[in-house]
Each structure stands twice: as structure tokens, then as C-alpha cells.
Amino acid sequence: MYTTSSAFLDALTEAGISCIFANFGSDHPAMVEAIAQARSEGRSIPRIFTCPNEMVGMSAAHGFWQASGIPQAVVVHVECGTQALAGAVHNAAKGRAPMLIFAGASPFTQDGEMTGSRNEFIQWIQDVHDQRGIVRGYVKYDNEIRSGHNVKHLVHRALQFAGTDPKGPSYLMGAREVMEAAVEPRANDIDRHQPLIPSALPPEGVETIGRALLAARRPLVVTTYIGRNPDAVEPLTALCHRLGIGVLESVPTWMNYPHDDSFYLGNQWNEPVQNAALAEADMILVLDSDVPWIPTVNRPARDAKIYHIDVDPLKQQMPLADIPALAAFRADAATCLAQLHAWLDTQSVEQDALNERTEHYRRLHDQRADILMAREASEDGKPLTSEYFLSRLRRHVDETTLIVNEGISNYQAIFNHLAPTRPASMFTSGGGSLGWHGGAAIGIKLAQPDKTVIALTGDGSFMFSVPTSVHWMARRYETPFLHIVFNNGGWKSPKLSTLAVHPSGYAAAAEDIDVSFEPAPDYVGIAAAAGGAWGKRVTLPAEVDAAIEAALTVVRDEKRSALLEIVIPPL
């Protein structure tokens, strides 16, 4: 028997998908049968990963793509499973992570008219008016499989949408009767459904931006996610050295620029201060950034010339967005940087001006380095800080290490004090829904099994991540990682948000504003019980080095996960 489900699996295989992160339910008998048949016959299909929680599974697909560049598949159960994807759908949409989500649907017959007809009470309860509408605001493409005859076409078209900039998830659904139906095998048509070729700047755009860069006294690049394409990092670095351009990251979601490079000026998040480099820039090139600055507290000079290159310059999914650019271009940054380099080959650069810019930005870079070094200091009798811990962890981060950053109130500290220098070596979700890091660590380890994966998170986002599912999966699928939990006793970010708006209000004076996690969970115990992880609670600076050494030995030599709970000053 060759069914729609068989064809679906073949379509995924033809598209290069190697993993299905699955949470099966009563709508998937055809899929389960097709998988068992393929295995019995020795036919190649993607590997199935059982995901006890849907958000963890989708986060794993997200992480796998980040570490490999290859979209994967997620299978969930009707509308309940679709809703249980939760914030992972938001993260994939905002983080521009391509993948295919497939959900079953309640059978549309009830008297046994077709194979797959309703035979369980929940199939009436789970039949909803608009299942696709649950995720329509977050996906690139959604459709229903109504016939097995064109299922390959639909799968490949969905992946074509997902892989075309701005990338994102696609969603398909199919009822049991359709997925059970017998069909004739169809030829592979994946070649007709490749993602669109990246866009380039028009010739006049290249010249306009190029001349503005040459004429500027203080040119500045602002970026958030140019590093999603690792091939864009080197040409950006070369352009900055060629013209003397400073680089500022705004809420970075990737490793966008080497932190040890003299033109790197740091990263701005929610801190309510004006960034000096942004204020003095007379020409700003915004490259791949959703929020290059927060204008209520931090903005460019009024007379700064701003140009914007982005895969989504209109920010079509943001009802309110405004980057006041003289010109904006929908284009691929790596392609545009190659164009700018080619144009500069025909131009001359005034050497004295280049030297002055270079020295200016080197001085700013060095001043920042001194400030960060001072924050890493540890004194006898002083509490353990995230900055000190990260400075000690940094000694173990090399070309074999990948960093998963969901530090929330420690996002910036992790970027600053681990100071990544390699493209595609540090990842965040790109979105705002907490709990991504655990599943992502599993997906990243699956994509690059020879690398050591270190996931850093706050105590709040640890609990959002469904750690029991995460550590169960890590043990079952042999994806050990080092899990670091910064424990400050609760949700620090809501407190900071409140104080930013009401610095001297009632909440500022209150002893309890309902963000505390006391009594604290046993973070180490959770990971140990669910996945057999080794763990240690670290409270003193003197304990840090030995704890890191022991944890990495467990991960690398024993091939099991380890968790370090790092107790830092409370809220």
C-alpha cells in the first residue's frame, strides 16, 4: 500500500529533510503506518524524533536549521497540537527560521464511509472551524492536503515559501481519510520548487550607498541578524576595514561581527542610554535589523543620512515600525556587500580620512574592552556575578563550541563576555517567546554532533523550556549539552520593565511584585530526574573553574548532559 502519507514522507526526503520532530496523536494512524512500512521495506525516510512537548520539538527544528541551514519538519496533533506549539511559532516567524509544520485534522466522515473515519470521541471535540487560522499570522504559507495526488507539490511549494527571504515556517494539515488514501507514486518535482534567488541592489542603489560611505566622517553599520548568513560576515568585516566603518549591533540574534575586531563597538539592548557612536554617526547603514534603535531613549542625529538594506525593509508583520531611511532596499546583505566591494574597486579612498576613522573606532573599541574587563573582576567576599562566570567560561569556548543564548536579562552579558568571533557560533531565538533554548540545543547538536553545545538561560526561561521534555530527549537521542542556568530568584525582566516606566512608583518601593521564584525549584534535580544529567549548584567565585571543568568532562567524555545552576545576586 502506497498512501498519501507515504508520498508525504517521500516528499520530505526529496527536499533534503532528515528529521521529523513528532508528537503523534489520534489523527496520525496513516503516518505511523507509512513510517513502519518504509522501515520494513528499507525505504529511506527522515528520522523520527519523539517530542513529548510540541514547543520543544519545533524549537529543535529551529535550532537544527540555525546550525545547518537546512529546514526540517515538525508533526503535531490537530488543533490541540498546533496550539501547543505555543511561542515556538512566534520565534520561528520573528527569527526567520524555515521549516514545515504538518498537523493532522479530525476525520470528515463519521459512519465508516472511508478508511480513517471517526472512531474516537475526541474527533468531534477537536474539529474546529479554522485550524489553519491558529497560525496564519505567523507562517509564510498555509494549506490543506485534500488529495494525495498532489501532496508532493504542496510539500515542496510550502518549503519553497519557507526558504525564500524573509524565511519562516509553513503549515500544512490533512484529515485522516486523505492521509490514508491509496495513490500512485509520483516523480520528484523538488527542482521546480527551489527558494527564490536572493535579491541584489539596483546599480543606482550601489552607487548611492557607496558614495555616502566614502563621503562620511563617521560611517556606522547597525545590524541585528546579518550573521544568519555566515557568508555575509567576512565581506562586512572587509568593508569596514576598507572604509573605516564602525559596527554597532542592536539586539543581536546571531554572531554578526567579530567582537575582537577593532571596528566592533558593542551591542545595544534595552538600556535607557543614548549610544554615543549612534549619536555621532553622520551616515548609518542599517543592514538586516528589525529594531536598529529605540527612539524614546536612543536615536541617531537628526541630520544623519540613513540607508536601509533588509530582507524585509517594510517590516510587514509589524503594525508599527519606522526606520527613517533616505532609501530602503529589499535585498540580500551578502549579495549587496559583494556589489559594494566591486563598485569600490573602481573608486579611490582618501587615505588620511581612512586613517582618522580607523584610529577613532579603534580607540572606542579599546575603551569598551577596558570597561568589560573591569566588570569581570572578582573580589574576596563578593557574590558571584554572571560577568565573572562568563569570563571563566570563555576560556573553554573555541572552534568546537556552539553557544545557545537565551539569557534574557543576561542576553547582553553573554554576548559581551563570551565575545564570539566566528560566524554561526552563537544563536538566539530571534523572537520574544521564552523557552526556545532547550529544544534548540538538541536540534543544534543533531545538526553538528561533533560540536560541544552550551545553552545559557535564566531561571525563568529554564522553566518555560519544559526541561523535563528537553532532558528526556537529550538522553534518548544522545544529544548531550551543557545547560547553564543563571538563578537570580525570579523574573528580573518584568521588574526592569516596570522600573523603567515607574522608577519611583509603588512597585519600586514594594518588597514583592510577584516575580519571585521562592522557594526555588531544584534545577539540577529536574535535569537529573528527566535525563540522567549531572549537575552542580555554584554559589561562590572560587567554585566556578572546577564546576565548568567537571561539567564539560561529563558532556564531552561521558556523553551525557550537565547542568550548572549559577546563583547570582537576587532581583
C-alpha positions in Angstrom: 0.0 0.0 0.0 1.3 3.4 -1.0 -0.7 6.2 0.5 -0.8 10.0 0.8 1.3 9.6 4.0 3.9 7.5 2.0 4.0 10.3 -0.6 4.3 12.9 2.1 7.3 11.1 3.6 8.9 10.8 0.2 8.4 14.5 -0.5 10.2 15.4 2.7 13.1 13.1 1.8 13.4 14.6 -1.7 13.6 18.0 -0.1 16.6 17.1 2.0 14.8 16.9 5.3 16.4 14.4 7.6 14.4 15.0 10.8 10.8 14.9 11.7 10.2 16.2 15.2 6.9 14.5 16.0 4.2 14.5 18.6 1.8 11.9 17.2 -1.9 11.6 18.0 -5.2 10.0 17.0 -5.1 11.8 13.6 -1.8 10.1 12.6 -2.5 6.3 12.1 -1.7 6.7 8.4 1.6 8.4 9.1 2.6 5.9 11.7 1.7 3.0 9.4 3.6 4.6 6.5 6.7 5.1 8.6 6.6 1.4 9.8 6.1 0.2 6.2 9.0 2.3 4.9 11.3 0.9 7.7 10.2 -2.6 6.9 10.9 -2.2 3.2 14.2 -0.4 3.8 12.9 2.8 2.0 14.7 6.0 3.1 12.6 8.4 5.1 13.5 11.1 7.6 14.5 10.0 11.2 11.6 10.4 13.7 12.2 12.2 17.0 9.5 11.7 19.6 8.9 15.1 21.3 6.8 14.9 24.4 6.2 18.6 24.1 5.4 20.4 20.8 7.2 23.6 21.6 10.4 21.7 22.4 10.1 19.8 19.0 9.6 23.0 17.0 12.5 24.7 18.8 14.6 21.7 17.9 13.7 22.2 14.2 14.6 25.8 14.6 18.0 25.0 16.1 18.8 22.4 13.5 18.2 24.9 10.8 20.4 27.5 12.5 23.3 25.1 12.8 22.9 23.6 9.3 21.0 25.9 7.0 18.6 23.0 6.2 14.9 23.3 7.1 13.3 20.4 9.0 9.8 19.1 9.6 7.5 19.2 12.7 4.5 16.9 13.1 1.8 17.7 15.6 -1.7 16.6 16.6 -4.8 18.5 15.2 -5.6 21.9 16.6 -4.5 21.0 20.1 -1.0 20.2 19.0 -1.0 23.3 16.8 -1.8 25.4 19.8 0.7 23.6 21.9 3.5 24.8 19.5 2.9 27.9 21.5 5.6 30.6 21.4 7.8 28.4 19.1 5.7 29.6 16.1 6.3 33.2 17.1 10.1 32.5 17.5 10.3 30.9 14.1 8.4 33.7 12.4 10.3 36.5 14.1 13.6 34.6 13.9 13.0 33.9 10.2 13.5 30.1 10.6 12.2 28.0 7.7 10.5 24.7 8.5 7.5 22.7 7.6 4.8 22.1 10.2 2.3 19.3 9.5 -0.8 18.8 11.6 -3.5 16.2 11.3 -7.1 17.1 11.2 -10.2 15.5 12.6 -11.8 13.0 10.1 -14.6 14.4 8.0 -16.7 11.2 7.9 -18.4 9.5 10.9 -20.1 6.4 9.6 -17.2 4.4 8.4 -17.6 5.6 4.8 -13.8 5.8 4.3 -10.6 4.4 5.9 -9.8 6.7 8.8 -13.4 7.6 9.5 -14.2 8.8 13.1 -13.9 6.2 15.8 -12.9 8.2 18.9 -14.9 10.8 20.8 -12.2 13.4 20.7 -12.5 13.6 16.9 -15.8 15.5 17.3 -14.3 17.7 20.1 -11.2 18.5 18.0 -13.0 19.5 14.9 -12.7 23.3 14.8 -13.8 25.9 12.2 -10.4 27.3 11.2 -7.5 25.2 12.4 -5.1 26.9 9.9 -6.1 30.2 11.3 -4.4 29.4 14.6 -1.0 30.1 13.0 -1.9 32.0 9.9 -0.5 35.3 11.3 2.9 33.6 11.8 3.5 31.3 8.8 4.7 32.1 5.3 2.2 29.7 3.7 -0.7 27.5 4.9 -2.8 24.9 3.1 -4.8 21.7 3.5 -3.9 18.5 1.8 -7.1 17.4 0.2 -5.7 14.8 -2.2 -2.7 12.5 -2.2 -2.3 13.1 -5.9 -0.6 16.5 -5.4 0.8 16.1 -1.9 4.4 16.3 -3.2 3.6 19.5 -4.9 2.1 21.0 -1.8 5.0 19.9 0.4 7.6 21.3 -2.0 5.7 24.5 -2.5 5.4 25.0 1.3 9.1 24.6 1.6 9.7 27.0 -1.3 7.8 29.7 0.6 9.6 28.8 3.9 13.0 29.1 2.3 12.5 32.3 0.4 13.5 35.5 2.2 12.2 36.6 4.6 12.2 33.0 5.6 9.8 31.4 8.1 7.6 28.4 8.8 5.0 26.9 6.6 1.9 24.9 7.7 0.0 22.0 6.2 -2.8 20.0 7.6 -4.6 16.8 6.4 -7.5 14.8 7.6 -7.2 11.0 8.3 -9.2 9.9 5.3 -6.9 11.9 2.9 -3.7 10.7 4.6 -4.9 7.0 4.4 -5.9 7.1 0.7 -4.0 5.0 -1.7 -2.2 6.9 -4.5 0.2 6.2 -7.3 3.8 7.2 -6.6 4.7 10.5 -8.3 8.0 11.7 -9.7 10.3 14.0 -7.7 9.5 17.7 -8.6 11.6 19.4 -6.0 13.7 21.1 -8.7 10.7 23.1 -9.7 10.2 24.5 -6.2 13.5 26.0 -5.1 13.5 29.1 -3.0 13.8 32.4 -4.9 17.3 33.6 -5.8 18.4 36.3 -3.3 17.8 39.9 -4.5 20.5 42.4 -5.3 20.8 46.2 -5.2 19.9 48.2 -8.3 23.0 49.8 -9.8 21.9 53.3 -8.7 21.5 51.9 -5.1 25.1 50.6 -5.1 26.4 54.0 -6.1 24.2 56.0 -3.7 25.3 53.9 -0.7 28.9 53.7 -1.8 29.3 57.4 -2.3 27.6 58.1 1.0 30.1 55.8 2.8 33.0 57.4 1.1 31.8 60.9 2.0 31.0 60.2 5.6 33.2 61.3 8.5 31.6 58.8 11.0 30.1 56.0 9.0 28.3 53.3 11.0 26.7 50.0 10.3 23.9 48.8 12.6 22.8 45.2 12.3 20.8 42.6 14.2 20.8 39.4 12.1 23.2 39.7 9.1 25.0 36.7 10.6 22.1 34.4 9.8 24.1 34.0 6.6 27.6 33.2 7.7 28.9 34.1 4.3 28.0 37.8 4.9 30.2 38.3 8.0 33.6 38.3 6.2 32.6 40.8 3.5 31.1 43.1 6.1 34.3 42.9 8.1 36.4 43.6 4.9 34.1 46.6 4.0 34.6 48.1 7.5 38.4 47.8 7.2 38.4 49.1 3.7 36.4 52.3 4.5 36.8 52.7 8.3 33.3 51.9 9.4 32.2 51.2 12.9 29.8 48.4 13.7 27.0 48.5 16.3 24.7 45.6 17.0 21.2 46.3 18.1 19.6 43.4 20.0 21.8 40.9 18.1 20.3 37.5 17.3 23.4 36.0 15.7 27.1 36.4 15.7 27.2 39.3 13.2 30.7 40.7 13.6 33.9 39.5 15.3 33.9 41.0 18.8 37.7 41.2 18.8 37.8 43.4 15.7 38.8 47.0 16.2 35.7 48.3 14.4 33.3 46.5 16.7 31.6 49.0 19.1 29.3 46.7 21.1 25.6 45.9 21.3 22.7 47.9 22.5 19.6 46.4 24.1 17.0 48.0 26.4 19.4 50.1 28.4 18.0 53.6 28.7 21.0 55.5 27.5 22.0 57.2 24.3 24.6 55.3 22.4 27.5 57.7 21.7 28.6 56.0 18.4 25.0 56.2 17.1 24.6 59.8 18.1 27.8 60.9 16.4 27.3 58.9 13.1 26.7 61.1 10.1 26.0 58.1 7.8 24.2 55.0 9.0 23.8 51.8 7.0 21.2 49.6 8.6 21.8 46.0 7.5 19.3 43.4 8.5 17.7 44.9 11.6 14.2 45.0 12.8 14.8 47.5 15.6 18.1 49.3 15.0 17.4 51.7 17.9 14.7 52.6 20.5 13.9 56.2 19.7 12.5 57.1 23.1 15.9 56.8 24.6 18.5 56.3 21.8 18.4 57.7 18.3 20.7 58.9 15.5 21.4 62.6 15.0 18.6 64.4 13.1 20.9 65.2 10.1 22.4 61.6 9.9 22.0 60.1 6.4 20.3 56.7 6.9 20.1 53.9 4.3 18.4 50.5 4.9 19.1 47.1 3.3 17.0 44.2 4.6 15.2 41.1 3.5 12.1 42.7 4.9 12.6 46.5 4.9 8.8 47.2 5.3 8.5 45.0 8.4 5.3 43.7 7.0 4.3 41.8 10.2 4.9 44.8 12.4 1.9 47.2 12.6 4.1 50.0 13.9 7.6 50.3 12.5 9.7 53.2 11.2 13.3 53.4 10.1 13.7 57.0 8.7 15.9 56.0 5.7 16.6 58.2 2.7 16.4 55.0 0.7 15.5 51.4 1.6 16.2 48.3 -0.4 14.7 44.8 -0.2 17.8 42.8 -0.9 20.2 40.1 0.5 23.0 41.6 2.5 25.7 39.2 1.3 24.8 40.0 -2.3 24.8 43.7 -1.7 28.2 43.6 0.1 29.7 41.9 -2.9 28.2 44.6 -5.1 29.7 47.4 -2.9 33.1 45.8 -2.9 33.0 45.5 -6.8 32.0 49.2 -7.0 34.8 50.3 -4.6 37.3 48.5 -6.9 36.6 51.4 -9.3 37.0 54.2 -6.7 39.7 55.7 -4.6 39.7 56.1 -0.9 41.2 59.2 0.8 43.9 57.6 3.0 44.2 60.3 5.7 40.4 60.2 6.3 40.5 56.4 6.4 43.3 56.5 8.9 41.5 59.0 11.1 38.3 56.9 11.1 40.2 53.8 11.8 42.0 55.3 14.8 38.8 56.8 16.2 36.9 53.5 16.1 39.9 51.6 17.5 40.0 53.9 20.5 36.3 53.4 21.2 36.7 49.6 20.8 39.6 49.6 23.3 37.7 51.8 25.8 34.8 49.4 25.7 37.2 46.4 26.2 38.6 48.1 29.4 35.0 48.6 30.8 34.1 44.9 30.2 37.3 43.7 31.8 36.6 45.7 34.9 33.1 44.1 35.1 34.7 40.6 35.1 36.7 41.2 38.2 36.0 39.1 41.3 36.9 40.2 44.9 37.1 38.1 48.0 33.8 38.2 49.9 31.9 39.5 46.9 29.0 37.5 45.4 29.3 35.5 42.2 28.3 37.5 39.1 27.3 36.4 35.6 30.1 38.6 34.2 32.8 36.8 36.2 31.3 33.3 35.4 31.2 34.1 31.7 34.8 35.3 31.7 35.8 31.9 33.1 33.6 30.0 30.7 35.1 32.0 27.8 38.4 30.1 28.2 36.6 26.9 27.1 34.9 28.3 24.1 36.7 27.5 20.9 36.0 26.5 17.3 34.5 23.2 18.6 31.9 25.1 20.7 28.4 26.4 19.8 26.5 28.8 22.1 22.8 28.9 22.6 21.9 32.2 24.3 18.5 32.7 26.0 19.9 34.7 28.9 17.0 37.2 28.9 18.3 39.8 31.5 21.8 38.3 30.7 21.5 38.3 26.9 23.9 41.2 26.7 26.3 39.9 29.2 26.6 36.6 27.4 27.4 38.4 24.1 29.8 40.8 25.7 31.8 38.4 27.9 31.8 35.3 25.7 32.7 37.7 22.8 32.1 35.5 19.8 34.4 35.9 16.8 33.2 33.1 14.5 30.1 33.2 12.2 27.3 30.8 13.2 28.8 30.2 16.7 26.2 31.9 18.9 22.4 31.7 18.4 19.3 33.2 19.9 15.7 32.5 19.0 15.2 35.8 17.2 11.8 36.1 18.9 10.3 37.0 22.2 8.7 33.8 23.5 10.7 32.2 26.2 11.7 28.5 26.4 13.4 28.1 23.0 16.9 27.2 24.2 16.4 23.6 25.4 14.9 22.3 22.2 17.3 24.4 20.1 20.2 22.9 21.9 19.0 19.4 20.9 18.5 20.5 17.3 21.9 22.2 17.1 23.6 19.1 18.5 21.8 16.9 16.0 23.0 19.1 13.1 26.6 19.3 14.4 27.1 16.2 16.6 30.9 16.8 16.7 30.5 20.2 18.5 30.1 21.0 22.2 26.8 22.8 22.7 26.4 25.1 25.6 23.0 26.6 26.4 22.7 29.6 28.7 19.5 30.7 30.2 17.8 32.4 33.1 15.8 30.6 35.7 12.6 31.9 34.3 13.2 30.8 30.7 14.5 27.4 32.0 11.0 26.7 33.4 9.4 27.9 30.2 11.5 25.5 28.2 9.7 22.4 29.5 13.0 21.0 30.9 11.6 17.5 31.6 10.9 17.0 27.9 14.2 18.6 26.9 16.4 16.4 29.1 14.4 13.3 28.3 15.0 13.9 24.6 18.7 14.8 25.1 19.3 11.4 26.8 17.2 9.3 24.4 18.7 10.8 21.2 22.2 11.2 22.6 22.4 15.0 22.2 24.2 15.9 25.4 24.8 19.6 26.1 25.9 21.8 28.9 22.9 23.6 30.4 23.8 26.7 32.4 21.0 28.4 34.5 21.5 31.8 35.9 19.5 31.8 39.1 18.6 35.3 40.3 15.5 34.2 42.1 12.8 35.1 39.6 11.8 37.1 36.6 14.1 40.1 36.5 13.0 41.4 33.2 9.4 42.3 34.3 10.9 44.2 37.2 13.3 46.1 35.0 10.4 47.0 32.6 8.3 48.2 35.5 11.1 50.4 36.9 11.8 51.8 33.5 8.3 53.2 33.4 7.7 53.8 37.1 11.2 54.4 38.6 9.8 55.8 41.9 6.3 54.3 42.0 4.7 51.9 44.3 6.3 48.9 42.7 9.8 50.4 43.2 9.1 50.6 46.9 7.3 47.2 47.2 9.0 44.2 48.8 7.2 41.8 46.5 5.9 42.5 43.0 5.0 38.8 42.2 8.0 37.9 40.1 9.9 35.8 42.7 10.5 32.0 42.3 10.9 31.4 46.1 11.0 28.7 47.2 13.4 27.9 44.3 13.0 24.7 42.2 15.7 22.1 42.2 17.1 22.9 38.8 19.8 20.3 38.9 17.3 17.7 40.2 14.9 18.3 37.4 17.6 17.6 34.7 18.9 14.6 36.6 15.4 13.0 37.1 14.3 13.6 33.5 17.5 12.9 31.6 20.1 11.5 34.0 22.1 14.7 33.8 25.0 15.5 36.0 24.7 18.8 37.9 26.0 21.2 40.4 24.8 24.4 42.2 27.5 27.1 42.2 27.3 29.9 44.6 30.9 31.2 45.0 33.5 32.5 42.5 36.0 30.0 43.9 33.8 27.1 42.7 33.5 28.2 39.1 36.5 26.8 37.4 36.2 23.3 38.8 32.5 23.2 38.1 33.0 24.2 34.5 35.8 21.6 34.0 33.7 18.9 35.6 30.6 19.7 33.6 32.4 19.8 30.2 34.1 16.5 31.1 30.7 14.9 31.6 29.3 16.3 28.3 32.4 15.5 26.2 33.7 12.3 27.7 30.6 10.7 29.3 28.3 11.9 26.5 25.5 13.0 28.9 24.1 16.4 29.7 25.3 18.5 32.6 23.6 21.4 34.3 25.2 24.2 36.3 23.0 26.4 38.4 24.8 29.7 38.8 23.5 31.6 41.8 23.9 35.4 41.1 22.7 38.4 43.1 18.9 38.3 43.5 16.3 40.6 42.0 
